[in-house]
Amino acid sequence: MRIFWKHLIIFALISTSLSACGLKGDLYIPERQYPQPKQQ
């Protein structure tokens, strides 16, 4: 039973750390170097 809890905690830590990737907001693109087409 102790192994189950250990695996569960490891899985929870890994899944929460991976789910946080990419949630920092919109991607910043510098307009001077990479001009973007105007959206309507």
ABEGO torsion letter per residue (X at the ends): XAAAAAAAAAAAAAAAAAAABGAAEBBBBBAAABBBBBBX
